[in-house]
Amino acid sequence: MSTRRELANALRALAMDAVQQANSGHPGMPLGMADIAQVLWADFLRHSPANPRWFNRDRFVLSNGHGSMLLYALLHLSGYDLGIEDLKGFRQLGSRTPGHPEHDPALGIETTTGPLGQGLANAVGMALAEQLLAAEFNRPGLPVVDHYTYVFCGDGCLMEGISHEACSLAGTLRLGKLIVLYDDNGISIDGRIEGWFTDDTPRRFAAYGWQVLDGIDGQDGEQVRRAIEAARAEQARPSLICCKTVIGWGAPHRQGTAQAHGEALGAEEVAASRAALGWPYEPFVIPERLRAEWDQRARGAAAESAWQGLLGRYREAFPALGAELERRMSGARVSRWSELAAEALAAARAQRSAQATRQSSQAVLELFGPALPELLGGSADLTPSNNTQFKGARSVSPAGGNYLHYGVREFAMTAMMNGLALHGGFRPYGGTFLVFCDYARNAVRMAALMQAPVVLVYTHDSIGLGEDGPTHQPVEHLASLRAMPGLQLWRPCDAFETAVAWSAALERRGPTALVLTRQALVQQPREQAQQDNVARGGYVLIECAGPPECLVIATGSEVGIAAEAVLALNEQGRRVRLVSMPSTQVFEAQDEAYRKSVLPDSVRRRLAVEAGAALSWWRYVGLDGQVLGIERFGASGKGAELMRHFGFTAAHIRAALEALLRTCGRSRAPPRRGVRAAKSAARR
């Protein structure tokens, strides 16, 4: 039987060999945390390499994702579908072992990590998912949802502000099955951290309501084992295990230095490390006896089989609950989803009076919320403003619930939603003001990168929110979010478009942003064909008599204003078509014939209207068109006054269109400032 140290050294060897072969990577953390990893994966972690998607597996999150070779070595040795050639391809184009772990459920990689602190926040969401599902489904003697969430994190994760947001809430929610192992090595890229990180971390986490196990020697496997046992014994609080380690442990000339953090050790230091570790084997060679001891496939299959037996007994005792649990685990929609979506559209069609789209959104939630038990809502302390809570929603507590008050924690909210979605069993949505998506920006990006099915509810979407002023009025945010690959954004103009957007968001296996107004918007009339085409992202809302001379493209609150101008011009005999485009990404995904039927190439005089940065609209209007947008920050005042001040009135739009129509198609460069161009046209 091999010693713990020998087993841990197998991880060290693979990590330093792969980093050396790539001549790129971070060897220090894998060398320093190998002993901790060996104890966790050999003695505690319950997982099934033959079936990485086993629902009741423990979740393992490498929040300090720069140490990715530690995770790849663990997966390889434990029996996952990650071969030695994959390790040799570390950090190479097209390899399965990228520089930082990328979410791959088929490979056992639970989430994408690397932006420090976000993996930790994802893990808080995963632990919350386990706790809520257990409260909902478990019955005495039948704990069908029963697993832990383990996290490795480092000094950098705890310096990031998101660690405060997420870990504070984890303590409040008493996530007793969340166990964090902190690599307390005192080194970051710039060197020893005493000059920039002197927090009393144990007391900080104790203040959050965590159990803290301090002073653990991270190079002593037995100390680590006892600490994890103590953490598992504490069910009422999450646990932080502070492991004192030496970065680059085993590399005689690099250990304990910043140089070990993010550079290949070099051939000479690798050779010296092999000698110091007593590791006589060639690069990437692991003795068969060590491979056999590392292999977790049989143990994992046995654990999964035992759970399947438990699940079978659960189904027999509680058939309805068993069927619902299996649906939730699979991510399948409720059987009456089509009927629910149709009801939402019918209710939206029946809306006659003007209504803010945030209220239209709440009306949809009033229908979907009680009927979709997987919906887990929330808001970053803006529930009355975001309209994200539906009647009958229960505030989340350690005992359960389906609406989470995240507090003023936009970043943690978004990263936790990612973790909830990745865990499975929930479709999370969360609200804040559009301008505050900046606080959460990197977690939104991770949702897009991973295609996490989360719904981001962003209200107060423009200068139209009024008196709160430019600090709260988004300008560049729509263009910025539209530029993010993989994120689908909807900016609906009324109740019907809002209902379509919600349905699209819940049918999608990826992140969706719903951008909604504070101010009331007029409901737009539509024929059946137009209603059907809303789901295509862009469609003709107002058609003219004969071939159009000019096109207007608008979104959100500006659609109704543009409609007034277009109707007035058409009544005078002009031929202007109004296109509502609630989602440019969905529109771009349509076939070319449809896109050109909405925006025909023959019509070069085009005006785009949106109360935000003009950047994303020039692709649609071209050199012969104009954009009525905003290229400066807003101002404090009543919303209606601000819309007039910045040129978002039917009169301004009409003047801009008349100026376009007078050009008779003459080509010109686009104006630098959409608002200025529109105001100039209005004066003319």
ZIHU-V717335 format. One line per field, one symbol per residue. psi: psi as a letter, one per 20 degrees, with the letter a starting at -180 (. if undefined). A space follows every 10 residues. Layout:
psi = ???
This chain:
psi = pqrgggghhg ggghghgggg hikqanhggh hhjhgggggg hhhgpornhi mijphjqqpp pnhmihkhhg ghgggghijr morhhhhhjp jqpjrjmrhq pppnhiijoh rprgoqhhhg hghggghggg gghghhhqqp immionrroq ppragghihp hhhggghghh ghilnijoop opnmijpahi bpjhiinkqn gghghhhikq ppoqkpoijo hhggghghgh ghioiiqqpp ooopropkpi ohihqjqhhi gkqqhqgghg ghggghilnj qrpjppqhhh ghhhpjgggg hggggghhgg hghggghmgg ggggghgghi jqqqhkgggg ghgggghhhi pgqqpqihhh ghhghhghgh iniipoarqm kkghhilipq piqpppriia rjppniammg ghgghhgggg ghgqiqnqqq qrqhhjhhhj ghhgghgghi lpmqoooorm jaiihciiah hioqgihghg hhiopipppp nqiahghggg ggghgiiqmr qppooqqhqq qqppqqrghg ghigijhqro gpqrorpqhq ppprqciigh ghhggggggh hjirnppppp mhohggghir qhggghhgmp hioioqppop mapigiihhh haijaqpnap krrbrprqgh hhhghjjmrh ggggghghgg hhikjpqrqq qhoggggghg hhh.
